Amino acid sequence: MDFRTLPDAPRLTLKNVTVPACLLGQEGDLIRTDLTLEGDKIADGTGEVVEMAGAMVFPAFVDMHTHLDKGHIWGRAPNPDGTFMGALSTVKGDRAANWSAEDVRARMSFALKSAYAHGTRAIRTHLDSIPPQDEISFPVFRELRDEWAGRIELQASSLLGCDMMDLDGRYRRTVEIVAESGGILGMVSYPVPDLKALLMRFLEIAGEAGLPIDFHVDETVDPSSATLRMIAESVLETGFDAPVVVGHCCSLTTQDEGEAMETLDLVARAGINAVSLPMCNLYLQDRHAGRTPRYRGITLVHEMKARGINVSFASDNTRDPFYAYGDLDILEVLREATRIGHLDHSDRDWVQTVFANPAKACGFAAPSLAPGAPADLVIFRARTWTELFARPQSDRIVLRAGRAIDRTLPDYSELDDLMR
């Protein structure tokens, strides 16, 4: 098949495509089928036929954990030693010095252009919300959400460490900003002495505001960091019924097996959604100068899935002190998650971790290949999983509303003025 162009026909049948069975609600692994596009929708029947020779077809991706406001500052603020503390201190300094509305807008726009070119249709971003940054970044987010409507659906979650949250003081203004933005309340949980009381009050505030919650949790391989358990217990005790997401959860991998499994049982009972960020965690966790890392940092995704916990994978940081690489390409995330987390030789529906699972966690419309669904597709020359994951798939075709988009990625030189 010629991947450079598809016929411009009002009704087009992609004949002999390869699709994960789970995306069609069927049992099994990969299946061969036909997909018909009519206008901007997937349709029944047959149109002008294009032989696809087994090319894989996915719906457009959902990326549920990103940091668009931090992205692409590496050129002016590299991590000095690759550690988590190096990332925290470097971002803190750069935020105070440089994060004007113009700066945040330019870098977020660059990231969105990249994600769109790779085939993403929905993104949740965390926004650093230490005052006065919340008053700067959320208005920029709202403007970009409007600009990108119809191309990428955007959500924003506030981001603030639990040790910096004056819950009945200035934080109430942050809650107002998040609510005005239709956003999500976020917290980074650390094992601080008063964490349980703080969590209970945080859940109360979120409940009063009618806002969902998104946590950064135990982003460390220190087994003594067990805030995930406390979060699950707090959700169960309060009966908090809005969606809750927990991200990272790295310390589960180094905790006593029994303790970790008991925690996951609580997470399952509480109906909490989990998201793993394999590339960023692999970059930061267990990093020590002159020592090979022993731990991968990826959380216990197999054990979560076995308990019915809704598990997703996402990009996290891109070209900032928390992760020096990345380009908001969810295929890269899925490829690396498969390798790092041994998703192969396992269940056949792991691909839903970048489609239905994150959509459910965030409340986005579920990506679908069923008739009537939007003709928002990503087409790959690969025909099998090993072909898909062996290469970057840089020649993929992205269809939005049934038409191929320009997949030219933004040039890094666009950011040069910001790096000076």
VEXVEXZA-854931 format. One record per residue (C-alpha): z, x, y; residue in one letter. Coordinates in steps of 0.2 Angstrom, whole numbers, plus 2048, in hexadecimal, padded with zeros to 3 digits. Example, Ala and Ser with C-alpha at 12.3 -4.5 7.8 and 13.67 -1.06 7.14 Angstrom:
% VEXVEXZA-854931
82783E7EAA/8248447FBS/
END
This chain:
% VEXVEXZA-854931
800800800M/7FD805812D/80E80681AF/80780882CR/8017F682ET/8027E5827L/7F67D882BP/7F97CD83AD/7F87BC831A/8017AC834P/8067AB822R/8087BB818L/80D7BD806T/8157CE801L/8107CF7EFK/8197D97E2N/8287DF7ECV/8387E57E5T/8487DC7EAV/85A7DE7E4P/85D7CF7DAA/86E7CB7E3C/8657C97F3L/85B7BA7EBL/86B7B37E3G/8667B97D2Q/86E7C37C4E/8677D57C0G/8627E47C9D/8517E67D1L/8447D87CFI/8327D77D4R/82D7C87DET/8227C27ECD/8287BE7FEL/81E7B2809T/8207B481CL/81A7A6828E/81D7A983AG/82F7AF83DD/8357A882CK/8357AC81AI/82C79D812A/827796801D/8157967FBG/8077A37FDT/7FE7AA80CG/7F27B980EE/7F77C4800V/7FC7D6803V/7FF7E07F3E/80F7EA7F5M/80F7F47E5A/8227F27E2G/8287F77F4A/83A7F27F6M/83E7E5803V/84F7E280BF/8557D6819P/85A7DE829A/86B7E7828F/87C7E382FV/8877F2835D/8997EC837M/8A27FB83DH/89B80684BT/8A080F85BH/89280D867L/89D812876D/8A182386EK/88F826867G/88583586CH/89283F876I/89184E86BW/886857876G/893858884R/8A3856879A/8A185D867P/8B085D85CN/8B886F85DP/8BD87084BD/8B7861842G/8C885983FT/8CE848843F/8DA84E851M/8CC858858G/8C2848859A/8D083F861L/8D484B86FS/8C184F872T/8BD83C874V/8CC83987FK/8C784788BG/8B584188CD/8B982F88ER/8C483389DA/8B783E8A5A/8A78358A1N/8A782389BW/8A181A8AAS/89780A8A7A/8878138A9E/88B82089DD/891814890V/882809892R/876817890A/87D81D880R/88080C879M/86E80887DS/868817874F/872813864A/86B801864L/859807865K/85D812856S/86580584CA/8577F8850Y/84980584BA/85280883AH/8537F5836G/8647EF83CT/8667DD842R/8797DB845A/8867E884BI/8997E784ER/89F7F5859T/8B07FB85EH/8B37FF870L/8C180A876D/8CD7FF880S/8DA80A888I/8DB80489AP/8D18058A4P/8C3808897Q/8C47F6891D/8BF7F08A3E/8B07FC8A2I/8A97FB890S/8AA7E888DF/8A07E389CP/8927EF896V/8937E8885F/8917D688BR/8817DC895E/87A7E5886L/87E7D687AR/8737CB885D/8657D8887E/8647DA874W/8667C886FA/8587C4862G/8577D685DR/8697DB858I/8787CF858E/8877D885FL/89A7D785EQ/8A77E1866A/8B97E5860S/8C67ED86BS/8CD7FE865L/8DE804869L/8EB80E860G/8FB80485BC/905811863D/8FD80D874M/8FE7FA874M/9097F2880D/9077E1878L/9107D7885D/90A7E2894G/8F97E8899R/8F27E5888Y/8F27D288CR/8E47D6898R/8DA7DF88AT/8DC7CF880V/8D57C588EE/8C67D188FI/8C37D087CV/8C47BD87DA/8B87BC88CE/8AC7C6882S/8AD7BC872G/8B47CB869G/8C07D185CI/8D17D985FL/8D37EA857G/8E17F6853M/8E380784CV/8F2807841S/8FD81683FY/90E817835P/918816845V/92B810843P/9287FF84AD/9187FB843L/91D7EB839K/9237E3849A/9147E8853L/9087E1845L/9117D0845M/9107CF858R/8FE7D5858F/8FA7C784BL/9037BA856E/8F97BF865I/8E87BF85CA/8ED7AE855G/8F17A7866E/8E17AD86DA/8D77A785EG/8D07B985BL/8CB7C284AP/8D27D3847I/8CA7E4842D/8D67F283EF/8D380583CH/8DF80982DV/8E6818825D/8D882482BE/8E0832822T/8E2839810V/8F583B813D/8FC830806P/90B82B810S/90082181CS/902810815A/8FF804823T/8F27FA819L/9007F380FR/9097EE81EM/8FA7E5826I/8F77DB816A/9097D6815E/9097D1827S/8FA7C6825V/9017BE816L/9127BB81EE/90B7B482ET/8FD7AA826G/8F17B1832F/8E07A882ED/8D37B0839A/8C87BD831P/8D07CF82FV/8C77DF82CV/8CE7EF827V/8C47FF828G/8C6811821H/8D680F816C/8D4821810C/8E682480BS/8E48197FCL/8DB8277F4T/8E98327F4T/8F88267F1Q/9008237E0D/8F48187D6E/90180A7D4G/9058097E6E/8F38097EBA/8EF7FB7DFM/8FE7F17E5E/8F77F37F6T/8E67ED7F1L/8ED7DE7E9D/8F57D97F9L/8E57DC803V/8DC7D07F6A/8EA7C37F8R/8E97C480BA/8D67C180AG/8D37D1815I/8C17D8817N/8BF7EB814A/8B27F781BV/8B0809815S/8A8816821L/8A3824814P/89A83081FM/8A783182DC/8B5832821N/8AC840817L/8AA849827Y/8BC84982DL/8C884781EQ/8D0856816D/8C8862822R/8D1872823H/8CA88382AA/8C488E81BG/8C988280ER/8BD877804T/8C1864805P/8C985C7F6R/8C784A7FBY/8B883F800R/8C283380BG/8B8824805I/8C4816801T/8C680D7F0L/8B78027F1V/8B57FF7DEH/8C77FA7DCE/8C57EE7ECM/8B67E67E5K/8BE7E37D4A/8CB7D97DDR/8BF7CE7E6G/8C27D77F7I/8B37D6802N/8AD7E8804V/8A07EF810S/8997FF815F/895804827A/88F812833S/89F81583DD/89C82484AN/88C82C84ET/88A83D856R/89B83D85ED/8AB84785AP/8AF83C84CF/89F83F843Y/89284B849A/883843840Y/87C83283CG/870826845D/876814841L/86A814832D/873808825I/86780E817L/86E82081AE/880818819V/87C80F809L/87381E801R/883829805E/88F81C800A/88681B7EFT/88782E7EDR/8998307F3I/8A08217EBG/8978217DBH/89080F7DEL/8828137D1D/88680F7BFH/8908017C6S/88E7EF7CBD/87C7EA7D1R/8817E27E1D/8887F07EBW/8797EE7F7V/8827DE7FEQ/88E7EA806T/8827EC814V/87C7DA814F/8867CB80FA/8977D380EN/8977DA820P/88F7CA826A/89D7C081EK/8AB7CB825A/8A47CA837C/89D7B8837G/88B7BE839F/87D7B3831A/87B7BA81FA/86B7C481DP/85F7BB811S/84F7BB808L/84E7A9805A/84179D80CP/84679881DG/84F7A8821A/8497B3830P/83B7BE82BA/8457CD830D/8417DA822L/8427EC81FV/8347F3813I/835803809F/82880D800R/83580F7F2A/8358057E3R/8458097DAT/85780E7E0W/8548207DCT/8448207E6E/84D8177F4L/85C8237F5F/8528337F2A/84A833803R/84E82E815P/840820814Q/83A825826S/82A81B823D/83380B820R/82C7FB829I/8377F0832V/8327DE835L/83A7D3842R/8357C1843A/8277C5837G/8207D3842R/8217E6840A/82B7EE84EI/8287FF856D/83380A84CR/832819858T/84482085AL/84B82486BP/84983786FD/859840871Y/853847882S/856836889E/86983B889L/86784C891D/86D8478A2D/87D84089AL/881850891M/88185B8A1R/
END
